[in-house]
Amino acid sequence: MDLSELHKNETIKDVSNFLRGTIVEGLLDESTGAIAKNDQQLTKFHGIYQQDDRDVRRERRKAKQEPAYSFMIRVRVPGGVCTPKQWLEMDELANTYANHTLKLTTRQAFQLHGVIKKDLKKTIREINEACMDTIAACGDVNRNVMCNPNPHQSSAHGEALELAQEISDHLTPRTRAYHDIWLTDLETGEKTKVTPDAEDEPIYGKHYLPRKFKIVIAVPPSNDVDIYAHDLGFIAILDEDENITGYNVTVGGGMGMGHGKKDTYPVLAQVMGFCTPDQAVDVAEKVVLVQRDHGDRKNRAHARLKYTIDDHGLDWFRDQVEDRLGYKLEEAKEFAFDDNGDRYGWIQDEDGNFHLTLFIQNGRVKDTDDYPMMTGLREIAKIHKGDFRLTANQNLIIGSIAPDDRPAIEELLEKHGLKDSYEATGLRLNSMACVALPTCGLSLAESERYLPDLITELEEIIEEHGLRDDAITIRMTGCPNGCARPYIAEIAFVGRAPGKYNIYLGGGFIGDRLNKLYKESVLSENIVETLRPVIADYAKNREDGEKFGDFVIRAGYVNETTHGRDFHEGLGEVKDS
């Protein structure tokens, strides 16, 4: 491998000593709140992003101070399931070392924001003491494996969750760097002795993958994990008794793109074949190996699996995978999805236990003067005997509540104002936003802090036209990288510049169709009036059962996107009134 011809990140990985770099030395440097530039790439493999508070960046620059550096820590939660004890530990860490909030991500993980450098090691050590970790939560590796929380299909969910954990364990990097850096004594620098075998990366090699890699498991009829938006997916195929007989395998999905860069685009995953349950981990490994060997290491904007498959074709990719497997995948089986949202409220499973899905706006768990959400969930965790399930839509399921325990849970819900968290409009309940400002360095515009207010304005139109309970997926991101999976939403806003957004319309309600650019660089104050006639037209002229995304295509507001390569073509126009 000639590193001089590859992206600079390949050299960083090559000389990192299996992801160590100079991270230990940087943590000991008290002259700055930051770490070295190359180490910022390596800490991503350990689940850590360096950030700074952009709200105060200008004034600190004027005062000749360095940026207000802090770190985001992402905690892996395979399948999104954690214990009440782990929830309490994350709550304590958020209030001790972070910014007194806990973020539930779009990938069923926890995020802590605002952790300063001197507290990094203590925080990660305590995360590991709670039987969780941050390794491979970011970086050029397989990340947190997502799984449908599925409280209405307990038996299928249990099996799918087990697969999520198995894949996560199998694809976790083998390097001892994580242990050496974060779980040994920082002051003395004492390290565990490492044998040569412990430094072998049998799956990834010393250069790991060309880019990040994301895996999900869906259990129909729910597509709440947005299976078509990910590199690799497993769609559970159920028999009449709702037992999993195997999985349809999907490959090549991905959301990221760049403004004005037509050679970058979102892509929907394609179904590649069918595997049995005992083949699934093997299939996951071999798909990763093909991407490892054939993904683009020169151009990181072209390095995701979606481009590898786009360049070579699905048939070529399947052949590569099957050659490594030593057997053929079966033909895909029939399946059907109903939606990609969450089922709110109380649900009783086949064993008689209850599950309660709460709406957590944009996944931000915090206390406010009029809504002590964080406190309420803390008190529930203290008495809850079941589990907590983070959904792929940034919401929370209080799972496996025994019938005798439900009254005590309901009392705490009532006391802390959580009881009616899911009694919002269909638009709000199907909304999602990335973090964006002030911490994300890539953000061009607001997202998490703005979307709730924008929805409030849009709700006036929704209510006026009798659409209060209609589910319409609406998503916002501060940049085009697609962290909240905006390009499959029925309505999406993607930050273009401060206070300006591209508006996309026409995504599939079940997450199976890309949307299309409707209006470019719309000022935030003009968004509501831009969408008012479209929503009114939908309310008046939709067909029975027709979803918003389907309507805007049929009515001519935007053209249907049939493939990612067509994403930037045939932009929508304002329809004549």
C-alpha positions in Angstrom: 0.0 0.0 0.0 1.6 3.3 -1.2 0.4 5.7 1.6 1.5 8.7 -0.4 -1.3 8.1 -2.9 -4.0 7.7 -0.2 -5.9 10.1 2.0 -3.9 11.5 4.9 -6.0 9.6 7.5 -4.6 6.3 6.1 -1.1 7.5 7.2 -2.4 8.5 10.6 -3.8 5.0 11.1 -0.6 3.4 9.7 1.7 5.1 12.3 -0.8 5.1 15.2 0.5 1.8 16.8 -3.0 0.4 16.5 -4.9 3.6 17.5 -2.6 4.8 20.2 -0.9 7.8 18.6 0.1 10.3 21.2 -3.2 10.4 23.0 -1.7 9.5 26.4 0.8 12.4 26.1 -1.9 14.8 25.0 -4.1 14.0 28.0 -1.2 14.9 30.3 -0.6 18.3 28.6 -2.3 20.9 30.8 -1.3 23.8 28.6 -4.3 23.4 26.4 -7.8 22.0 26.5 -7.3 20.3 23.1 -5.4 17.3 21.8 -3.1 17.0 18.8 -4.8 17.2 15.4 -3.8 13.6 14.4 -5.0 12.3 17.8 -8.4 13.9 17.1 -8.8 11.4 14.3 -7.7 8.5 16.5 -9.9 9.4 19.5 -12.9 8.9 17.3 -12.1 5.2 17.3 -12.4 5.4 21.0 -15.8 7.1 20.9 -14.6 10.7 21.4 -14.9 13.8 19.4 -13.1 17.1 20.2 -15.5 20.0 20.0 -15.7 23.6 21.1 -18.5 25.9 22.0 -19.2 27.9 18.9 -21.6 30.3 20.7 -18.5 31.8 22.4 -15.9 31.2 19.7 -15.8 34.8 18.4 -15.5 36.5 21.8 -12.8 34.1 22.9 -10.9 34.8 19.7 -11.2 38.5 20.5 -9.9 37.9 24.0 -7.0 36.0 22.5 -8.1 32.8 24.3 -8.2 29.4 22.7 -11.6 28.0 21.8 -13.7 26.6 24.7 -12.7 23.0 24.0 -14.6 20.1 25.4 -15.4 16.5 24.2 -18.4 14.5 23.1 -18.3 10.9 24.3 -20.5 8.4 22.6 -21.4 5.2 24.5 -22.3 2.1 22.5 -25.5 0.4 23.4 -25.9 -2.6 21.0 -29.6 -2.9 20.2 -30.3 0.1 22.3 -31.1 -1.9 25.5 -29.6 -1.0 28.9 -30.4 -1.7 32.5 -31.9 0.8 35.0 -28.5 0.7 36.8 -26.8 1.7 33.6 -29.3 4.5 33.0 -28.6 5.8 36.5 -24.8 5.7 35.8 -25.2 7.7 32.6 -27.4 10.2 34.4 -24.8 10.6 37.1 -22.0 11.1 34.5 -24.0 13.6 32.6 -24.5 15.7 35.8 -21.0 15.2 37.1 -18.7 15.6 34.1 -20.9 16.7 31.2 -23.4 19.5 30.6 -26.2 18.1 32.8 -28.0 16.6 29.8 -28.0 13.2 28.2 -28.4 12.7 24.4 -30.2 9.7 23.0 -28.8 9.4 19.5 -30.4 8.4 16.1 -28.3 5.2 16.4 -29.5 4.0 19.8 -26.4 5.2 21.7 -25.8 7.7 24.5 -23.9 10.9 24.1 -22.3 13.0 26.8 -21.5 16.6 25.8 -19.2 19.1 27.4 -16.7 16.8 29.0 -13.4 18.6 29.5 -10.0 17.0 28.9 -9.0 16.4 32.5 -12.2 14.5 33.1 -12.1 12.3 30.0 -10.4 9.3 31.5 -12.4 9.3 34.7 -15.6 9.5 32.7 -14.7 6.6 30.3 -13.5 4.5 33.2 -16.8 4.9 35.0 -18.7 4.1 31.8 -16.7 0.8 31.6 -17.4 0.1 35.3 -21.1 0.2 34.3 -20.5 -2.6 31.8 -20.6 -0.3 28.8 -17.9 1.1 26.6 -17.2 3.8 24.0 -14.7 1.8 21.8 -15.7 1.9 18.1 -18.6 4.3 18.7 -17.0 6.4 16.0 -14.1 6.0 13.6 -13.4 3.9 10.5 -14.9 0.8 11.9 -18.3 -0.8 12.5 -20.2 1.4 14.9 -23.1 0.7 17.3 -25.3 -2.1 15.9 -28.9 -1.0 15.9 -32.0 -3.2 16.5 -35.7 -2.7 16.4 -36.9 -2.3 20.1 -40.2 -4.0 19.1 -42.1 -4.2 22.4 -45.0 -5.8 20.6 -43.0 -8.8 19.3 -41.0 -9.9 22.4 -39.8 -13.2 21.1 -38.6 -11.9 17.8 -37.0 -8.9 19.4 -35.0 -11.0 21.8 -33.5 -13.0 19.0 -32.7 -9.9 16.9 -31.2 -8.2 20.0 -29.0 -11.2 20.6 -27.8 -11.0 17.0 -27.0 -7.3 17.4 -24.8 -8.0 20.4 -23.1 -10.9 18.6 -22.3 -8.8 15.5 -21.1 -5.9 17.8 -18.8 -8.2 19.7 -17.5 -9.9 16.6 -16.6 -6.6 14.8 -15.2 -4.8 17.8 -11.5 -3.9 17.2 -9.1 -6.2 18.9 -6.4 -3.6 19.7 -5.6 -3.1 23.4 -5.2 0.6 22.9 -8.6 1.4 24.4 -7.7 -0.5 27.6 -4.1 0.9 27.8 -5.2 4.5 27.4 -8.5 4.8 29.3 -8.5 2.0 31.8 -5.0 2.3 33.3 -3.7 4.9 35.7 -3.3 8.2 34.0 -0.8 9.8 36.4 1.7 7.0 36.5 1.2 5.9 32.9 1.1 2.3 34.1 0.0 0.0 31.2 -1.0 -3.6 30.9 1.6 -5.8 29.2 0.5 -6.5 25.7 1.4 -9.8 23.9 2.0 -9.6 20.1 -1.1 -11.6 19.5 -3.2 -9.0 21.3 -2.2 -6.5 18.7 -3.5 -8.4 15.7 -6.6 -7.0 13.9 -7.8 -10.1 12.1 -10.8 -8.4 10.5 -9.7 -4.8 10.1 -5.9 -4.9 9.7 -3.8 -1.9 10.9 -5.6 0.5 8.5 -9.1 -0.5 9.5 -11.9 0.5 7.1 -11.9 3.4 4.5 -14.8 5.1 6.4 -17.4 4.4 9.0 -19.7 1.4 8.8 -23.2 1.1 10.1 -25.3 -2.1 10.7 -29.0 -2.4 11.6 -31.5 -5.2 12.2 -35.2 -4.6 11.4 -38.2 -6.7 12.4 -41.1 -6.1 10.1 -43.6 -4.6 10.0 -41.6 -1.8 11.7 -38.7 -0.1 9.9 -37.9 2.2 12.8 -34.1 1.5 12.3 -34.3 2.9 8.7 -32.7 -0.1 7.2 -32.3 1.4 3.8 -30.1 4.2 5.2 -27.3 1.9 6.3 -24.3 0.1 5.0 -25.5 -3.3 6.0 -28.9 -4.5 7.2 -30.7 -7.6 8.3 -34.5 -7.8 7.8 -35.9 -10.5 10.0 -38.2 -12.9 8.2 -40.9 -14.3 10.5 -43.0 -17.5 10.2 -46.6 -17.7 11.3 -45.6 -18.0 14.9 -43.4 -14.9 14.6 -40.2 -16.9 14.9 -37.3 -15.6 12.9 -36.4 -18.1 10.1 -33.6 -15.9 8.7 -32.7 -12.5 7.4 -32.9 -10.6 4.1 -29.5 -8.9 3.8 -29.4 -5.3 2.5 -26.2 -3.5 1.5 -25.1 -0.1 0.3 -27.2 2.5 2.1 -25.9 5.8 3.3 -27.1 9.4 3.8 -24.2 11.7 3.6 -23.5 14.1 0.7 -22.1 17.6 0.1 -23.7 20.8 -1.0 -22.9 21.5 -4.6 -21.0 18.2 -5.0 -23.0 16.2 -7.4 -20.6 13.2 -7.2 -21.8 12.8 -3.6 -25.4 11.7 -2.9 -27.5 9.6 -0.5 -28.3 6.0 -1.5 -30.9 3.5 -0.5 -29.6 0.0 0.4 -30.5 -2.9 -1.9 -31.5 -6.4 -0.9 -28.7 -8.7 -1.7 -30.1 -12.1 -0.6 -31.2 -14.2 2.3 -29.2 -15.9 5.1 -30.1 -18.2 7.9 -29.7 -17.0 11.5 -26.6 -19.0 12.1 -25.0 -17.4 9.0 -25.7 -13.7 9.9 -22.5 -12.9 11.8 -20.4 -14.6 9.1 -22.2 -12.5 6.4 -21.6 -9.3 8.4 -17.9 -10.1 8.6 -17.5 -10.9 4.9 -19.4 -7.7 3.8 -17.0 -5.7 6.0 -14.0 -7.5 4.5 -15.1 -6.7 0.9 -15.4 -3.0 1.9 -12.1 -3.1 3.7 -10.3 -4.4 0.6 -12.2 -2.5 -2.1 -13.4 0.8 -0.5 -11.9 4.0 -1.7 -9.0 5.0 0.5 -7.9 8.0 -1.7 -11.1 10.1 -1.5 -12.9 9.9 1.8 -16.0 11.6 0.2 -16.2 8.5 -2.0 -15.2 5.9 0.6 -18.5 4.6 2.0 -19.8 1.2 0.9 -22.6 2.9 -1.1 -20.0 4.1 -3.6 -18.1 0.8 -3.7 -21.4 -0.9 -4.8 -22.3 1.9 -7.1 -18.9 1.7 -8.8 -18.9 -2.1 -9.2 -22.5 -3.2 -9.1 -24.6 -5.3 -6.7 -23.9 -8.5 -8.6 -20.1 -8.0 -8.4 -20.4 -7.2 -4.7 -22.5 -10.3 -4.0 -20.0 -12.5 -5.8 -17.2 -11.0 -3.7 -19.1 -11.7 -0.5 -20.0 -15.2 -1.5 -16.4 -16.0 -2.5 -15.4 -15.2 1.0 -18.3 -17.0 2.6 -17.8 -20.2 0.6 -21.5 -20.6 0.0 -24.3 -18.8 -1.9 -26.9 -16.6 -0.3 -30.5 -17.7 -0.9 -33.1 -15.6 -2.8 -34.6 -12.9 -0.7 -37.9 -13.6 1.0 -41.1 -11.5 1.0 -41.6 -8.9 3.7 -43.5 -5.7 4.3 -43.0 -2.5 6.4 -45.7 -0.3 7.7 -43.8 2.7 8.9 -40.4 3.9 10.3 -41.8 5.6 13.4 -42.2 4.6 17.0 -45.4 3.2 18.6 -46.1 5.5 21.5 -47.9 4.8 24.8 -48.5 1.6 26.6 -48.2 -1.8 24.9 -48.6 -5.2 26.6 -46.5 -8.1 25.2 -47.3 -11.8 24.9 -45.9 -12.5 28.4 -48.2 -9.9 30.0 -45.5 -7.3 30.7 -45.9 -3.7 29.7 -43.7 -1.4 27.7 -44.1 2.4 27.6 -42.7 4.5 24.7 -42.1 8.1 25.6 -41.5 11.0 23.2 -38.1 12.6 23.9 -37.8 15.6 21.7 -34.7 15.3 19.6 -33.4 12.8 22.1 -32.3 15.4 24.6 -32.9 14.3 28.2 -32.7 17.3 30.5 -34.6 19.2 33.2 -36.3 22.5 32.7 -38.2 24.7 35.1 -41.6 23.4 33.8 -40.5 19.9 32.7 -38.2 17.9 35.0 -37.8 15.0 32.5 -34.3 14.0 33.6 -35.3 13.9 37.3 -38.4 11.9 36.5 -36.6 9.2 34.5 -34.0 9.0 37.3 -36.7 8.3 39.8 -38.2 5.7 37.6 -34.9 4.0 37.0 -34.5 3.7 40.8 -37.5 1.4 41.1 -37.8 -0.1 37.6 -37.0 -3.8 37.4 -37.1 -4.2 33.6 -35.0 -2.4 31.0 -34.7 0.8 29.1 -34.7 0.7 25.3 -33.3 3.6 23.2 -35.1 3.8 19.9 -33.6 4.8 16.5 -35.9 7.8 16.5 -34.3 9.3 19.6 -37.1 8.2 21.9 -37.2 6.0 25.0 -39.0 2.8 25.9 -39.4 1.9 29.6 -39.5 -1.8 28.9 -40.6 -5.0 30.6 -42.8 -3.5 33.4 -44.5 -6.2 35.4 -48.3 -5.5 35.8 -47.9 -5.1 39.6 -45.2 -2.4 39.0 -47.1 -0.3 36.5 -49.0 1.8 39.1 -45.7 3.0 40.7 -44.3 3.9 37.3 -47.5 5.7 36.4 -47.3 7.7 39.6 -43.8 8.9 38.8 -44.8 9.7 35.2 -47.7 11.9 36.6 -45.5 13.6 39.2 -42.8 14.7 36.7 -45.1 15.6 33.8 -44.0 12.6 31.6 -47.4 11.0 31.4 -48.6 12.8 28.4 -45.2 13.2 26.6 -46.6 11.3 23.6 -49.8 13.3 23.2 -48.3 15.7 20.7 -49.1 16.2 17.0 -48.3 13.5 14.5 -45.8 15.9 13.0 -43.9 16.4 16.2 -44.0 12.7 17.2 -42.3 11.9 13.9 -39.7 14.5 14.0 -35.9 14.2 14.5 -32.9 16.5 14.5 -29.2 16.3 14.8 -27.2 18.2 17.5 -25.7 20.8 15.2 -24.8 24.1 16.9 -23.2 25.0 19.2 -20.9 21.9 19.5 -20.8 20.3 16.0 -17.9 21.7 14.1 -19.5 20.7 10.7 -22.8 22.5 11.3 -23.8 25.3 9.0 -27.1 26.1 10.7 -29.2 25.3 13.8 -31.0 22.1 14.1 -31.8 20.6 17.5 -32.3 24.1 19.0 -34.5 25.3 16.2 -36.7 22.4 15.0 -39.1 22.4 18.0 -40.0 26.0 17.4 -40.4 25.5 13.7 -42.7 22.6 14.3 -44.8 24.8 16.7 -45.3 27.2 13.8 -46.1 24.5 11.3 -48.6 23.0 13.8 -50.8 26.0 13.3 -51.2 25.0 9.7 -51.6 21.4 10.6 -54.3 22.1 13.1 -56.1 24.5 10.7 -56.4 21.7 8.1 -57.4 18.9 10.4 -54.1 17.1 10.2 -53.2 17.0 13.9 -52.9 13.3 14.2 -51.5 12.6 10.8 -48.0 11.1 10.9 -45.6 13.0 8.7 -41.9 12.4 9.0 -40.0 15.6 9.4 -36.2 15.8 10.0 -33.6 18.6 10.2 -29.8 18.6 10.1 -27.4 21.5 10.4 -25.3 20.2 7.5 -25.6 17.8 4.6 -23.9 14.9 6.3 -27.2 13.4 7.1 -26.9 12.3 10.8 -30.6 12.5 11.4 -31.3 10.6 8.1 -33.0 13.6 6.5 -33.0 12.3 2.9 -35.7 9.7 3.5 -38.0 12.0 5.4 -41.3 13.3 3.9 -40.2 16.8 4.8 -36.5 17.6 5.5 -34.5 20.7 6.3 -30.8 20.7 5.7 -28.7 23.6 6.9 -27.1 25.6 4.0 -25.8 28.6 5.9 -26.8 30.4 9.2 -30.6 30.8 9.1 -30.9 29.1 5.6 -32.1 25.7 4.8 -32.6 23.5 1.7 -36.1 22.0 1.8 -36.6 18.5 0.6 -39.9 16.8 0.0 -41.2 13.3 -1.0 -39.4 10.7 1.1 -41.1 7.4 1.7 -43.3 7.1 4.8 -41.7 3.7 5.5 -38.2 5.0 4.8 -37.9 3.3 1.4 -37.6 6.3 -1.0 -35.3 9.3 -1.1 -36.7 12.8 -1.2 -35.9 15.6 -3.6 -34.8 19.2 -3.2 -37.9 21.5 -3.4 -36.4 24.9 -2.5 -32.9 25.9 -2.0 -31.5 28.3 0.7 -34.8 29.3 2.2 -34.5 31.8 5.1 -35.8 30.3 8.3 -38.5 33.0 8.6 -39.8 32.0 5.2 -40.1 28.3 5.7 -43.6 28.2 7.1 -45.1 30.3 4.2 -43.2 28.2 1.7 -44.8 25.0 3.0 -48.3 26.4 3.8 -49.8 25.9 0.3 -48.3 22.4 0.0 -49.8 21.3 3.3 -53.1 22.9 2.4 -53.1 21.2 -0.9 -52.4 17.8 0.7 -55.2 18.2 3.2 -57.7 19.1 0.5 -56.7 16.8 -2.4 -55.0 13.7 -1.0 -56.4 10.4 -1.8 -57.7 8.0 0.9 -54.8 6.8 3.0 -52.3 8.7 0.8 -49.1 9.7 2.7 -47.6 13.2 2.4 -44.5 12.0 0.6 -46.5 10.1 -2.0 -48.8 13.1 -2.5 -46.2 15.7 -3.2 -44.8 13.5 -6.0 -48.2 12.7 -7.5 -49.2 16.4 -7.3 -46.0 17.5 -9.1 -44.2 19.4 -6.3 -41.1 17.2 -6.8 -40.0 14.4 -9.0 -39.5 10.9 -7.6 -35.9 10.0 -6.9 -35.3 6.5 -8.3 -31.6 6.3 -7.4 -29.0 8.3 -5.5 -27.3 9.3 -8.7 -30.6 11.1 -9.6 -30.8 12.9 -6.3 -29.5 16.2 -7.6 -31.5 16.1 -10.8 -35.0 17.4 -11.6 -35.4 19.8 -8.7 -38.9 20.6 -7.5 -40.8 23.7 -8.5 -43.5 25.7 -6.7 -46.8 24.4 -8.0 -49.3 26.9 -9.3 -52.1 27.6 -6.9 
